[in-house]
Amino acid sequence: MSHDNAQLQQTLNLLEDELACIYAVSKVLSRSLNLKETLREVLRVLHEEGQLEHGMVSLLDGDSGDLLLLELHRADKLTVENVRYRAGEGIMGLAIEMDKPLIIRKLADEPRFLDKLGVYNPVLPLIAVPIRARGDEIVGVLAAQPPAELHLLGERRRFLEMVGNLIGQNVVLANEVASDKQELQKERDSLRRKVKGESGFANLIGHTRVMQVVFDQARQVAKWNTTVLIRGESGTGKELIANAIHYHSPRANNAFIKLNCAALPDNLLESELFGHEKGAFTGAVSQRKGRFEQADGGTLFLDEIGEITPAFQAKLLRVLQEGEFERVGGSKTLNVDVRVIAATNRNLEQEVRAGEFREDLYYRLNVMPIIMPPLRERLEDIPDLARFLVNKISNKQGRPLDIGDSAIRALMHHGWPGNVRELENCMERAAILSTDGHIDQQVIRLTGLDSHFPADDGGGGGRDAKFCVSTGSAGNGKPKADLNDPDLDERERVIAALEEAGWVQAKAARLLNMTPRQIAYRIQILNIQVRQI
């Protein structure tokens, strides 16, 4: 066989090998979006299947414009870090500056070779090609050492250019994914901060002693992984306390999963909590994680826990005690680390005595009980709650809303069997019925609230209307107040005294057996607008 024929056959063999190699490279590049791991595997393929030694990928740093070494294939598996090339520096920097591939026939004869890595064979050639991305943009340099077959260097250069183009598309995709991931993480962290801020104890309304006790208990138990049972009537804010406990606990950065146990029958409740395997039942077309798995490392809030049946209580007890369960239709035991916060409005002690609730589950849940007081036991919080809810509804409706003193007084005379939830519904109805955005006693009447309203003050329900809490004559055409009336709260009593005293604070203080300083302080903290006479 002639020399030319031998070289032709050698070229054909090389093309066949390169075709197999580039197929292997394309499979590697489609396997993962971990850029360093992918490039490391690509350089291994080039070395083992493409006879290209000491492969190196350097990418451009967007801030400095320098080439930064990202991956290097070397026999000793050691990594080289903090190696960079400026434009025009060394062979790598020259490939960027000249914007074209470089072929060095013998590395030892190249004066621009810097040998920063100390791994290259000086008697072999070196090929460096720009890595191009979309729009022919250069994003880096790919370099490797082929065998010393000078007549094949052109073909080796062409092959490395193709590999470089494949790598360039992968670099762009990985950068886009990394950027999107960073944006999602920023958005997630922002939402977490927002939720944590909204769930903070400072944002929970309650200045009465009973609510301060609740807040103190919640702050204390939030530090630990103790199971919490929040008890109280419907609408008292049990879920808000559960939120506050989670977001002030060491688990705050992990999942907070909620489930209303009363909303599902036993078979669906088991699937929701424990998950199911594919084909476990009709409609189970794929494997599904349950709430316990979703909450692993975080908190699971089980609302209306008193509604679950005795049959399901035994299944729940096991996971609470041992932290392990099986998916529906599965046999593999799964272990989870979940903090459980439960809530109920039922009398569990009575149900335990009646045999409707397992005693062992009751004691497992009732490790740290927190009792939410009904709204009728914290009427002093109604003014702040009403104003908070009106502001919330104002933001939702996109218009200014305010609530007057006459409306607050009307709310104070209602029993609130539905607690804070009923108050919120009342405020929303009032906002809808208010044409000018001001909620007064007349608007509260229109909501249908079952309340014993006090007499109107004759001010037409306007924004500056005052409470009228009088029953006799004060010499100004208004009835005179009975300051000893037990139905009057402190705010009403102070306003009544001011009305009787003609809004002279010193005289009103004498009527209430107070000092002027004491009544001035109460006027301030009770948010009483002093009438100018």
Secondary structure, DSSP 8 states (H G I E B T S, - for coil): --HHHHHHHHHHHHHHHHHHHHHHHHHHHTT-S-HHHHHHHHHHHHHHHH--EEEEEEEE-TTT--EEEEEE--TT-----S-EE-TTSHHHHHHHHHTS-EEES-GGG-TT---SSS-S-TTS-EEEEEEE-GGG-EEEEEEEE--S-GGGHHHHHHHHHHHHHHHHHHHHHHHHHHHHHHHHHHHHHHHHHHHHHHTSGGGS---SHHHHHHHHHHHHHHTS---EEEE--TTS-HHHHHHHHHHTSTTTTS-EEEEEGGGS-HHHHHHHHHEE-TTSSTT--S-EE-HHHHTTTSEEEEETGGGS-HHHHHHHHHHHHHSEEE-BT---EEE---EEEEEESS-HHHHHHTTSS-HHHHHHHTTEEEE---GGG-GGGHHHHHHHHHHHHHHHHTS--EE-HHHHHHHHTS--TTHHHHHHHHHHHHHHH-SSSEE-HHHHHHTT---------SSTT-TT-----B-S--SSSS--B-TT-TT--HHHHHHHHHHHTTT-HHHHHHHTT--HHHHHHHHHHTT------
